[in-house]
Each structure stands twice: as structure tokens, then as C-alpha cells.
Amino acid sequence: MGMPEEKTDLLKGTLDMLILKVAALGPIHGYAISQRMQQISKDYFQVQQGSLYPALHRLEERGWLAAEWKETDTGREAKFYTLTRKGRKQLDAEMQNWERLSDAIGMILRTAE
């Protein structure tokens, strides 16, 4: 039971960064973002719609993502998201912060007992 909660806690703090990173790969709709995250993370991240879509709207409001309605491969209309210049700067900053945090945690974990 602890594992799903741990995944959710980690995801809350990193969801925006992960969405920006996936959107940096090219125009993509919401459902495909969640599928791509799940695929790349080998099923570790399974983003629920209730978390994904509010995050996408928030990132769009902040000007980090641009959105455009287009037809999908299946012929349905969907909102496709692309990373903006402002979003690229935010992604770079968040990735740098993540690297520093990750390095600092690693140093603590490698401390001899």
C-alpha cells in the first residue's frame, strides 16, 4: 500500500517539470503526455487525469505551454501542447534545481553509518 502513496508524493513535486520535459519533445496532447511518461518511466509514473489536466491548464496560464486544438491520428479533436520559450527557461531552471537536490540527497545517503 505504501508504494502508490510514495509515487504520488514524488509526482506532486515534479509533475510540472515532467510535463514540460515531455512537451519539449514536440507538440503532444494530454493523454499522450500521460502515456509517454508511463512508457518512459517503465510504468513507474501513471498520471491520473485529475492531476494531469489541472497541471496542463496551470502551465498554460503561466505561459510555459502553448495550446492549439488539432485533429489526432484517430480523427478526434484534442488540445496539443508545445513548450514556449518561457517554458524552456522554466524547464532548464527546474532541471538544474532537481540535479542539485538529487546530488545533495545522494551525498547524504552515501554518508557512512
KAQUI-V743830 format. One record per residue. N is the residue number from 0. RES is the residue in one letter. OMEGA is omega in radians with two decimals (* if undefined). NEAR is the number of other ideal C-beta (glycine too) atoms within 8 Angstrom. Layout:
<<N:RES:OMEGA:NEAR> <N:RES:OMEGA:NEAR>>
This chain:
<<0:M:-3.10:4> <1:G:-3.05:5> <2:M:3.13:6> <3:P:3.12:7> <4:E:3.13:8> <5:E:3.11:8> <6:K:-3.12:11> <7:T:3.14:8> <8:D:3.13:8> <9:L:-3.09:8> <10:L:-3.14:12> <11:K:-3.10:8> <12:G:-3.03:6> <13:T:-3.03:9> <14:L:-3.13:12> <15:D:-3.13:11> <16:M:-3.13:11> <17:L:3.10:11> <18:I:3.14:14> <19:L:-3.13:16> <20:K:3.14:10> <21:V:3.13:12> <22:A:3.12:13> <23:A:-3.13:10> <24:L:3.13:7> <25:G:-3.11:5> <26:P:-3.05:7> <27:I:3.12:11> <28:H:-3.02:11> <29:G:-3.11:12> <30:Y:3.13:7> <31:A:3.08:8> <32:I:-3.13:16> <33:S:3.11:12> <34:Q:-3.13:8> <35:R:3.11:11> <36:M:-3.14:12> <37:Q:-3.12:12> <38:Q:-3.10:7> <39:I:-3.11:7> <40:S:-3.12:8> <41:K:3.08:5> <42:D:3.11:6> <43:Y:3.13:7> <44:F:3.05:10> <45:Q:-3.03:8> <46:V:3.12:11> <47:Q:-3.14:6> <48:Q:-3.12:7> <49:G:3.06:6> <50:S:-3.03:11> <51:L:-3.01:14> <52:Y:3.03:9> <53:P:3.11:8> <54:A:3.12:11> <55:L:3.12:15> <56:H:3.12:8> <57:R:-3.13:9> <58:L:3.09:14> <59:E:3.12:12> <60:E:3.14:6> <61:R:3.13:8> <62:G:-3.13:8> <63:W:3.07:13> <64:L:2.98:15> <65:A:-3.10:8> <66:A:3.13:10> <67:E:3.09:8> <68:W:3.12:7> <69:K:3.08:9> <70:E:3.10:6> <71:T:3.10:9> <72:D:-3.12:3> <73:T:3.10:4> <74:G:3.13:5> <75:R:3.08:6> <76:E:3.10:6> <77:A:3.10:11> <78:K:3.14:9> <79:F:-3.09:11> <80:Y:3.03:16> <81:T:3.13:11> <82:L:3.09:12> <83:T:3.07:10> <84:R:3.10:5> <85:K:3.11:9> <86:G:3.11:15> <87:R:3.12:10> <88:K:3.13:8> <89:Q:3.12:11> <90:L:3.14:14> <91:D:3.14:8> <92:A:-3.13:8> <93:E:3.11:11> <94:M:3.09:10> <95:Q:3.11:8> <96:N:3.13:8> <97:W:3.12:10> <98:E:3.12:8> <99:R:3.13:8> <100:L:-3.14:8> <101:S:3.11:8> <102:D:-3.12:8> <103:A:3.10:8> <104:I:3.11:8> <105:G:3.12:8> <106:M:3.13:8> <107:I:-3.11:7> <108:L:3.14:6> <109:R:3.12:6> <110:T:3.14:6> <111:A:3.13:3> <112:E:*:2>>
